[in-house]
Every structure is written in structure tokens, then in C-alpha cells.
Amino acid sequence: MAGNTHTVTNQPPPLVGYDAFTADRALTAAVDRHTAPDLLDEVRGELAGLGRACGSAQVQEWGAQANEFPPRLRTHDRHGHRIDEVDFHPAWHRLLGKGVSAGLTTAWSRPGGHVRRAAAFLLWTQVDAGNLCPLSMTHAAVPALRADPALAAAWEPRLTSMIYDRELRPAQLKASALFGMGMTEKQGGSDVRAGTTAARPLAEDGTYELTGHKWFCSAPMSDGFLVLAQAPEGLTCFLVPRVLADGTRNVFMIQRLKDKLGNRSNASAEVEFDGTWARRVGEEGRGVRTIIEMVAATRLDCVLGSAGLMRQAVAQAVHHCTYREAFGGRLVDKPLMRNVLADLALESEAATTLALRLAAAYDDGSEQERALLRIAVPAAKYWVTKRCSPVTVEASECLGGNGYVEESGMPRLVRESPLNSIWEGAGNVQALDVLRALQREPLALNAYLQEVGKARGADHRLDAAIKDLLTELADLEGVEGRARRVTERLALVLQGSLLVRYATPEVADAFCASRLGGDSGATFGTLPHTLDLASVVERARPVA
């Protein structure tokens, strides 16, 4: 029973019971913009259903439970047999099942599939980012498997299924399958060509025996894995099934699960191969080329994941400040807090707008759009993922001490925020990838310049930023030392171009002034006071 002094006042209601899709104006506008008119009603209805699930108290509780009770490794059964299984809390399976049924692995098989999936990915990240790892790997495995039509025919229908089948059985007996990935080794890190896992050819054409280790194996409970190993002709891509066709377990020894900063609902493991059966994917010695499409797809998911984390952080901050009062009025109406919230909202909307534009390029599939992706994906992956941590930390501060308490959900966002910058190649890897595209693929730079050029003349600060960028790109001598600077400017100019064309005037004006015009400080909340910041904040408010 509460004491007389325990009357609770001036606390915001929980942000539950709302549609996270329709409450996100930037996301709904992007979906409308990039979806064919004849599909729009279907797509909006589908995403609104997922949005209501994301905003429900029950699903949010699943996300909390999956992180409060992380996975556990069982290497042996009670009789001493090696089983190498990972046990998950029931909430994890509920989340993963919902993600599969929501179409998060079906982009390659549905019209407008990449945009509708990207929006769903961004939404579902806000519930629990961990279960997006196997969903991302499974989605991204499809283009890699297409290097072998027979493998694609056997696996793709299961990878794109909307039925969740959690049992470890031979793939041919399952309604669906999930995939993981294993590239990184202890001695190599991002330098996957330094891998030492060996692949010895077997009698049956295209089959091999693997011996070696993987320092990071994503989603070790999956049905299959794409891994890199050294075959006689060089680094090669292989498919490693978890269970063989005859029902026996493949040799897949999980040595330990990683104890990670965040992403705690998801299992990441160190695994050993010792006579492990594998099927070659693509040609011997062309492993990187075979798996590169998978890497590109997962990099876009890193952008989407960071955009989702930022959106949830900003939504929680604006919601809190809308209800919380201090010093005689609502926090959201205080000029300085409004400046902070507006600055955070700009970062979130710019990330969402860019991420959905890249998803639309995948749906388009033209040579021009593929060329744009060659520069835009690593640039976006570099910049958007790096902005995620400062956004989540600042958003937590908007809740004061409440934001530092686990029950608020904000610490989980903060712990998750650095991950996407590290996964699938950290910052330097992305910046160097951008440089390779600039130096070796003139079509990519041309496609990028055509894209940002569509907004020329609409804002003088954007025009000046494009001019400065062209000057920067005119001299690529010794450019490696300034690769991060170049990549950052590429991403910011592209975001500015998209916001000038598609966002509200208030958002575009504030972004160009602060991100391109230099009229801001080094921290959030330093926007020019002359801007219409109230409109920017109101646009970001999640209306329950």
C-alpha cells in the first residue's frame, strides 16, 4: 500500500498503445514516395498492423524479456553427447516468429519488397534490435546463393517463407529456414582474406570438408551459414548446413557465446569446424565476389537498424518532454529543450529518409540505381551508424535521471547504438570502400552527382556544399588520410539533397543551416534560434 507521501504526479504516461508506423511522419512519407500507387494501400495496411504491434505493451514486454534473459549455450546433453545448442527465452521466439511473418526476409520475392521490408525493419528494430540479426542474415543470403542456381532453388523458398520453424531438422523437412554468417577470424578481423579455415574437396562435386575457426559467427542457432574458407584455388564461399540431409548434426562446435555490450538478446558465437561438411557457393577463389552482395544487403540493414534506434530514442524523448513539466511549463515548450529535441529530430529524419531511398534503389534495380548504391550504401553505413550513439545518449538525457534507469528502455538503446557501426565493416572499412568506388567506378560517382543534383538551386547552402564536395573530389591524391572526411561529406550532401526535395520546409531549412551551412555547435541543441523549431519537434512527436 502506498504511503501518503507517494502520490505520483508529473510523470509522463508510458508510450504504449500507439501505431509506431503512422505516428512516424518521416517514415510514412518515405513509404508513400517510394511505393507504386497500386501497392500503396496494401503496403500501408501491412505496416500499420506491424506498427500497432510495435506500439503494444505486450510486444514491448517481449523485447524487454528477451534482453533480460539472454541466450544460454548448451554444448552437451545430459548423457555427454555434443549438441551445441543455444537456448532462448520464449519471448525471443515470439519476436523472431513475428518478424518472419511480417515479411522481414521476403524482400527479394515480393513487389516493392525492399521498401516495404525496410520500413518494417526500421519499425521492428524499435522493439528489439537483437532478433533483427538472423532476419538480416537470412534476407541477405538470397543474392549470394543465386550464384549457384541449384542451391538457390533449394533454399530460397525457405529463406523467404513467412512461417517460423524453429526446430533443428534437415532443411528439406522444414517450412522455412534462417541463415547466419561466418567470415571473421581471430587473426584477420575485417581482413577476411587472411582467413586460415581450410576447405578440402570431397569426392562429390562441389562438396568440401572444412577445418578451422570463426571468431564471430552471427546467429549460431540458424539452419545454414555462409562462410569463407581457403580452397585449393583460393578464398571461397561455402554453405554450411546445421543439420545434414540424413538428419545427423553437422560438425559445428560452438565454443562460447560472446558477452557483448548490447544486442544481448541475440547470440553471437565462436565456432570450430573439424571435418565439417560444406557445399561450395560460386567459383573457387571468388569467395569475396560471391558473398559481397550479402555484405551490401546487411550494410543497408545496419543503416536501417540505426535509423530505427534513433527514431525510438527521439520518440521517447519528445513524448517525455511533451508531458513532463518543470520551471512553470512543459519541457517541450522551453526554448532550450525544444532546440535539443529539434536537433535530434533532424538527425532521425535524415537517417530515415536516406535509408528508404536506398531501399527504393534496390527495388528499382536499374544500372543507374545500382551504381548509386555502390557509393551511397557504404557512405550511409559510415555516417548514419556513427550518429546513432550521440543521438541515443542525448535523447536519454532529455529524460533526466529517468533515462538512466533500465526500466525506461533508454539504456538498452544506448548499449545497442554502437553496434551497427562495427558490424559488417567498421568506419575505416566503409570509408575505404567509398574511396575504391570513387577511384575505380566512374559510373558510381556520376550516379551520385546526378542524384544530389536534382535538388540544385533549391537551397543556397546545399549548392555551396555540393560545390565544396566537388572541389574535395577533384584531388584524390593521398586521399586515404581524409577518407572519413570525404565519406562524411558525401553522406551529408546526399541527406541534404533528399530533405530539400522531400521534407517539410522547416526540416530542410534547419538541416541545411546546421549540417551544411555550419550554423550550429558541436553538440545537439545548438541550432539557430531563428528557425521554426516547434514545427520540427511536432513533426517528430509520436501521436499515440
C-alpha positions in Angstrom: 0.0 0.0 0.0 1.4 3.4 -1.0 2.2 5.9 1.8 0.7 9.3 2.0 3.8 10.8 0.5 3.8 8.6 -2.6 1.3 10.3 -4.8 2.7 10.2 -8.3 2.5 13.4 -10.3 4.2 15.0 -13.2 5.3 11.7 -14.8 4.5 11.0 -18.5 2.3 8.0 -19.4 4.1 5.1 -21.0 4.5 5.3 -24.8 2.3 2.3 -25.5 -0.9 1.6 -27.3 0.0 3.5 -30.5 0.8 2.8 -34.1 4.6 3.3 -34.5 4.2 3.4 -38.3 1.5 6.0 -38.7 3.0 8.1 -35.8 6.3 8.4 -37.8 5.6 11.1 -40.3 9.1 10.8 -42.0 8.7 7.1 -42.4 5.1 7.2 -43.8 6.1 9.9 -46.2 9.0 7.9 -47.5 6.9 4.8 -47.9 4.3 6.8 -49.9 7.0 8.3 -52.0 8.7 5.0 -53.0 5.8 2.7 -53.3 3.9 2.1 -56.5 0.3 3.5 -56.3 -1.3 0.2 -57.0 0.6 -1.3 -54.0 0.2 1.6 -51.6 -2.9 0.6 -49.7 -1.7 -3.0 -49.2 1.7 -1.8 -48.0 0.4 0.9 -45.7 -2.1 -1.6 -44.2 0.6 -4.2 -43.6 3.0 -1.6 -42.0 0.2 -0.2 -39.8 -0.5 -3.6 -38.5 3.1 -4.1 -37.6 3.2 -0.5 -36.2 0.4 -1.3 -33.8 2.2 -4.5 -32.7 5.4 -2.4 -32.1 3.5 0.1 -30.0 1.7 -2.5 -28.0 2.6 -3.1 -24.3 2.8 -6.9 -24.9 5.3 -6.8 -27.7 7.4 -4.2 -25.9 7.5 -6.5 -22.9 8.7 -9.3 -25.2 11.6 -7.1 -26.2 12.5 -6.4 -22.6 12.2 -10.0 -21.6 14.4 -11.2 -24.5 17.2 -8.9 -23.3 16.7 -9.5 -19.6 17.0 -13.3 -20.1 19.8 -13.6 -22.8 20.6 -16.9 -24.6 22.5 -19.7 -23.0 24.8 -22.2 -24.6 24.4 -25.9 -24.1 27.4 -27.8 -25.5 26.4 -31.3 -24.4 23.3 -33.1 -23.4 22.9 -34.9 -20.1 24.4 -38.1 -21.5 27.6 -36.3 -22.6 26.8 -36.1 -26.3 27.9 -32.9 -28.1 24.8 -31.0 -29.2 26.0 -27.3 -29.5 22.6 -25.7 -29.0 21.5 -22.3 -27.9 18.5 -21.9 -25.6 16.4 -18.7 -25.9 13.7 -17.2 -23.7 10.2 -17.8 -25.2 10.0 -14.0 -25.9 12.8 -14.3 -28.4 10.9 -16.9 -30.4 7.8 -14.8 -30.3 9.7 -11.8 -31.6 11.5 -13.9 -34.3 8.3 -15.5 -35.4 6.6 -12.2 -35.6 9.5 -10.8 -37.7 9.4 -13.7 -40.1 5.6 -13.4 -40.5 5.9 -9.7 -41.1 8.0 -10.3 -44.2 11.4 -9.3 -43.0 13.0 -12.0 -45.1 10.8 -11.6 -48.2 12.2 -8.6 -50.0 13.5 -10.5 -53.0 10.2 -12.2 -53.7 7.6 -9.5 -53.4 6.8 -6.4 -55.5 8.1 -3.3 -53.8 9.8 -5.8 -51.5 12.8 -3.8 -50.4 10.9 -0.6 -49.4 8.2 -2.4 -47.5 10.8 -4.6 -45.8 13.0 -1.6 -45.0 10.1 0.2 -43.3 9.2 -2.9 -41.3 12.9 -3.4 -40.4 13.1 0.1 -39.1 9.9 -0.4 -37.0 10.8 -3.8 -35.6 14.3 -2.6 -34.5 12.4 -0.3 -32.1 11.1 -3.4 -30.2 14.3 -5.4 -30.0 17.3 -5.0 -32.3 18.8 -8.4 -31.5 16.3 -10.5 -33.3 17.0 -8.5 -36.5 20.4 -10.2 -36.8 19.2 -13.6 -38.1 16.4 -11.8 -40.1 19.0 -9.7 -41.7 21.4 -12.6 -42.4 18.6 -14.6 -43.9 17.4 -11.8 -46.2 21.0 -11.0 -47.3 21.9 -14.7 -48.1 19.5 -14.8 -51.0 21.6 -12.8 -53.6 24.7 -14.8 -52.6 23.0 -18.2 -53.0 21.9 -17.1 -56.5 25.5 -17.6 -57.6 24.5 -21.3 -57.7 21.0 -21.7 -59.2 20.6 -25.2 -57.8 21.3 -24.0 -54.3 19.1 -21.0 -54.7 16.2 -23.2 -55.9 16.6 -25.5 -52.9 17.0 -22.8 -50.2 15.4 -19.6 -51.4 11.7 -20.7 -50.9 12.6 -21.5 -47.3 14.6 -18.3 -46.7 11.7 -16.1 -48.0 9.0 -18.1 -46.2 6.7 -16.2 -43.8 6.4 -19.2 -41.5 8.8 -19.5 -38.5 10.1 -23.0 -38.0 12.5 -23.1 -35.0 13.3 -26.8 -35.0 16.7 -28.1 -36.0 15.9 -30.5 -38.8 17.1 -31.2 -42.3 16.2 -28.2 -44.5 14.1 -30.3 -46.9 11.7 -31.1 -44.0 11.3 -27.5 -42.9 8.7 -24.9 -43.9 11.3 -22.2 -43.5 15.0 -21.6 -42.7 17.2 -19.0 -41.2 20.8 -18.2 -42.1 23.8 -16.9 -40.3 27.3 -15.9 -41.5 30.9 -16.6 -40.5 33.7 -14.6 -42.1 35.8 -13.1 -39.3 38.7 -15.0 -37.8 40.9 -14.1 -34.8 44.0 -13.1 -36.8 42.2 -11.3 -39.6 39.2 -9.3 -38.4 38.0 -7.2 -41.3 40.8 -8.6 -43.5 38.8 -11.7 -44.4 41.5 -12.8 -47.0 43.7 -13.5 -44.0 41.4 -16.4 -43.0 43.0 -19.7 -42.4 40.0 -22.0 -42.3 40.8 -24.8 -44.9 38.4 -26.4 -47.3 39.4 -29.9 -48.7 37.4 -31.1 -51.7 35.4 -34.3 -51.3 34.5 -36.9 -53.9 31.1 -35.4 -54.7 31.5 -32.4 -56.9 31.1 -29.1 -55.1 31.3 -30.6 -51.6 34.2 -30.0 -49.2 35.3 -30.6 -45.6 36.1 -27.6 -43.5 38.7 -27.3 -40.7 39.2 -24.1 -38.8 37.5 -21.5 -36.6 35.4 -18.4 -36.8 35.9 -15.7 -34.2 32.5 -14.2 -34.8 29.6 -16.3 -36.1 26.3 -14.5 -36.3 23.1 -16.3 -35.3 24.7 -19.7 -34.4 21.2 -21.3 -34.0 20.4 -20.9 -37.7 19.7 -23.6 -40.2 22.6 -22.7 -42.5 25.6 -20.4 -42.7 27.6 -18.8 -45.4 31.3 -18.9 -44.5 34.6 -18.2 -46.2 37.4 -20.7 -46.3 40.6 -21.3 -48.2 40.1 -23.9 -51.0 42.8 -25.1 -53.4 42.1 -22.1 -55.8 41.9 -19.6 -53.0 39.3 -17.9 -50.7 35.8 -19.4 -51.5 32.3 -19.1 -50.2 30.6 -22.2 -48.7 27.2 -23.1 -47.4 27.4 -25.0 -44.1 24.1 -26.6 -43.1 23.5 -27.1 -39.4 21.8 -30.4 -40.0 22.7 -32.8 -42.8 20.2 -34.3 -45.2 20.3 -37.7 -43.4 19.2 -36.0 -40.1 22.6 -36.0 -38.4 24.2 -32.9 -37.0 26.9 -31.3 -39.0 30.2 -30.7 -37.1 29.5 -27.2 -35.8 31.2 -26.8 -32.4 30.1 -23.6 -30.5 32.9 -22.9 -28.2 31.3 -19.9 -26.4 28.8 -17.1 -26.8 30.2 -13.6 -26.8 29.4 -11.5 -23.8 28.5 -8.3 -25.6 28.0 -4.6 -24.6 24.5 -4.7 -26.1 22.5 -6.8 -28.5 22.1 -9.2 -25.6 19.0 -11.0 -26.8 20.9 -12.3 -29.8 23.6 -15.0 -29.7 27.0 -14.3 -31.3 29.5 -17.2 -31.1 32.9 -18.5 -31.6 32.7 -21.8 -33.6 35.1 -24.5 -34.7 34.9 -26.6 -37.8 36.6 -30.1 -37.7 35.6 -32.2 -40.7 32.5 -30.0 -41.3 30.6 -30.8 -44.5 30.1 -27.8 -46.8 28.8 -27.0 -50.3 30.6 -24.6 -52.5 28.7 -21.4 -53.5 30.1 -19.8 -56.7 33.5 -20.4 -58.1 36.6 -21.5 -56.2 38.8 -18.5 -55.4 35.9 -16.0 -55.9 34.6 -16.1 -52.3 34.6 -12.3 -51.7 32.8 -11.6 -55.0 30.2 -14.3 -54.2 29.5 -13.0 -50.7 29.7 -9.3 -51.5 26.0 -8.9 -52.3 25.2 -10.4 -48.9 27.6 -7.9 -47.3 26.0 -4.9 -49.2 22.5 -6.0 -48.1 23.5 -6.3 -44.4 25.2 -2.9 -44.6 21.9 -1.4 -45.6 20.3 -3.1 -42.7 22.9 -1.5 -40.4 21.7 1.9 -41.7 18.0 0.9 -41.2 18.8 -0.5 -37.7 20.5 2.7 -36.6 17.6 4.8 -38.1 15.2 2.7 -36.1 17.1 3.1 -32.8 17.3 6.8 -33.4 13.6 7.1 -34.1 12.7 5.2 -30.9 15.1 7.4 -28.9 13.7 10.6 -30.3 10.1 9.4 -29.9 10.7 8.6 -26.3 12.4 12.0 -25.7 9.7 14.1 -27.4 7.0 12.0 -25.6 8.6 12.5 -22.2 9.1 16.3 -22.7 5.5 16.7 -24.0 4.1 15.6 -20.6 6.9 16.5 -18.2 6.7 19.9 -16.5 9.5 21.9 -15.0 10.0 25.6 -14.0 6.5 26.5 -14.7 5.7 24.8 -18.0 6.1 21.8 -20.2 9.6 20.9 -21.1 8.8 20.7 -24.8 7.8 24.4 -24.7 11.1 25.5 -23.2 13.3 27.1 -25.9 16.5 25.3 -25.0 14.9 21.9 -24.7 13.0 22.5 -27.9 16.3 23.2 -29.6 17.7 19.9 -28.4 14.7 17.9 -29.4 14.6 19.5 -32.9 18.3 18.8 -33.4 17.7 15.2 -32.5 14.7 15.0 -34.8 16.7 16.3 -37.7 19.2 13.5 -37.3 16.5 10.9 -37.1 14.5 12.1 -40.1 17.6 12.5 -42.3 18.6 8.9 -41.4 15.1 7.5 -42.2 14.8 9.4 -45.5 18.2 8.2 -46.7 17.7 4.6 -45.7 14.3 4.3 -47.5 15.8 6.0 -50.6 18.5 3.3 -50.7 15.9 0.6 -50.3 14.0 2.1 -53.3 17.2 1.8 -55.3 17.2 -1.9 -54.7 13.6 -2.2 -55.9 14.4 -0.2 -59.0 17.4 -2.4 -59.9 18.5 -0.3 -62.9 22.1 0.2 -63.7 21.9 3.8 -62.6 20.5 2.9 -59.2 23.0 0.0 -58.7 25.8 2.5 -59.4 24.3 4.9 -56.8 24.2 2.1 -54.2 27.9 1.4 -54.8 28.8 4.8 -53.1 25.7 5.6 -51.2 25.5 2.3 -49.1 29.0 2.5 -47.6 28.7 6.3 -47.1 25.4 5.9 -45.4 26.6 3.0 -43.3 29.5 5.0 -42.2 27.6 8.2 -41.3 24.2 7.1 -40.1 25.6 4.4 -37.8 28.1 6.8 -36.3 25.3 9.3 -35.5 23.3 6.7 -33.6 25.3 6.8 -30.3 25.3 10.5 -29.7 21.6 10.7 -30.6 20.6 7.9 -28.1 22.8 9.3 -25.4 21.4 12.9 -25.8 17.8 11.5 -26.0 18.3 9.7 -22.7 19.5 12.9 -21.1 16.2 14.5 -22.1 14.5 12.1 -19.6 16.9 13.2 -16.9 17.6 10.6 -14.3 14.7 8.5 -15.6 16.6 8.0 -18.8 19.5 6.4 -16.9 17.2 3.8 -15.3 16.8 0.4 -17.0 13.0 0.5 -16.8 12.9 3.4 -19.2 14.3 1.3 -22.1 16.8 4.1 -22.9 19.9 2.3 -21.5 19.2 -0.6 -23.9 19.1 1.8 -26.8 22.4 3.3 -25.7 24.1 0.0 -25.4 22.8 -1.1 -28.8 23.8 2.1 -30.5 27.5 1.4 -31.3 26.8 -2.0 -32.8 25.8 -1.2 -36.4 28.9 1.0 -36.8 31.1 -2.1 -36.0 29.1 -4.9 -37.8 29.8 -5.5 -41.5 32.9 -3.4 -41.5 33.7 -0.6 -39.1 34.1 3.1 -40.0 37.5 2.9 -41.8 36.4 -0.1 -43.8 33.4 1.8 -45.1 35.4 5.0 -45.9 38.0 3.0 -47.8 35.2 1.2 -49.7 33.9 4.6 -50.7 37.3 5.6 -52.0 37.6 2.4 -54.1 34.2 3.3 -55.7 35.3 6.9 -56.4 38.6 5.8 -57.9 37.6 2.7 -59.9 33.9 3.1 -60.7 33.1 6.4 -62.5 29.5 5.4 -63.0 29.1 5.3 -59.3 30.2 8.9 -58.8 28.2 10.0 -61.8 25.0 8.4 -60.4 25.7 10.1 -57.0 26.2 13.5 -58.6 23.0 13.1 -60.6 21.1 12.2 -57.5 22.2 15.2 -55.4 22.0 17.5 -58.5 18.2 17.0 -58.5 18.0 19.5 -55.6 20.4 22.1 -57.0 19.1 25.6 -56.9 16.6 24.9 -54.1 18.9 25.9 -51.2 22.0 28.0 -51.4 23.7 26.2 -48.5 23.2 22.8 -50.3 24.5 24.3 -53.5 27.6 25.6 -51.7 28.1 22.2 -50.1 27.9 20.4 -53.5 30.5 22.8 -54.9 32.8 22.2 -51.9 32.4 18.5 -52.3 33.4 18.6 -56.0 36.5 20.6 -55.0 37.3 17.9 -52.5 36.8 15.1 -55.0 38.9 16.9 -57.7 42.1 15.9 -55.9 42.2 12.3 -54.8 46.0 12.3 -54.4 46.8 10.9 -51.0 43.1 10.8 -50.2 43.3 7.8 -47.8 44.1 10.1 -44.8 41.0 12.2 -45.5 38.7 9.3 -46.4 36.5 9.8 -43.4 36.1 13.5 -44.2 35.1 12.7 -47.8 32.7 10.0 -46.8 31.0 12.2 -44.2 30.5 15.0 -46.8 29.1 12.6 -49.3 26.6 11.3 -46.8 25.6 14.8 -45.5 25.2 16.3 -49.0 23.0 13.3 -50.1 20.9 13.7 -46.9 20.5 17.4 -47.6 19.5 16.8 -51.2 16.8 14.4 -50.1 15.4 16.6 -47.4 15.3 19.7 -49.6 13.3 17.7 -52.1 11.1 15.7 -49.8 10.9 17.0 -46.2 8.9 19.9 -44.8 10.5 23.3 -45.4 11.2 23.7 -41.7 13.1 20.4 -41.5 15.0 21.1 -44.7 15.9 24.6 -43.6 17.2 23.5 -40.2 19.2 20.6 -41.7 20.9 22.8 -44.3 21.6 25.6 -41.8 23.2 23.3 -39.3 24.7 20.3 -41.2 25.7 22.1 -44.4 25.8 25.8 -43.6 27.9 25.3 -40.4 25.4 27.3 -38.3 25.5 25.1 -35.2 27.8 24.0 -32.4 29.5 20.7 -31.6 26.6 19.3 -29.5 22.9 18.8 -30.0 20.7 21.8 -29.1 22.8 24.5 -30.9 20.6 25.2 -33.8 20.0 28.8 -34.9 17.2 30.2 -32.7 15.6 31.9 -35.8 14.4 28.5 -37.2 10.9 27.1 -36.8 12.0 24.5 -34.2 8.5 24.0 -32.8 7.3 22.6 -36.2 10.3 20.3 -36.4 9.6 18.9 -32.9 5.9 18.5 -33.5 6.7 16.5 -36.7 8.7 14.1 -34.6 6.1 13.6 -31.9 4.7 10.1 -31.7 1.0 10.7 -31.5 -0.5 7.8 -29.6 
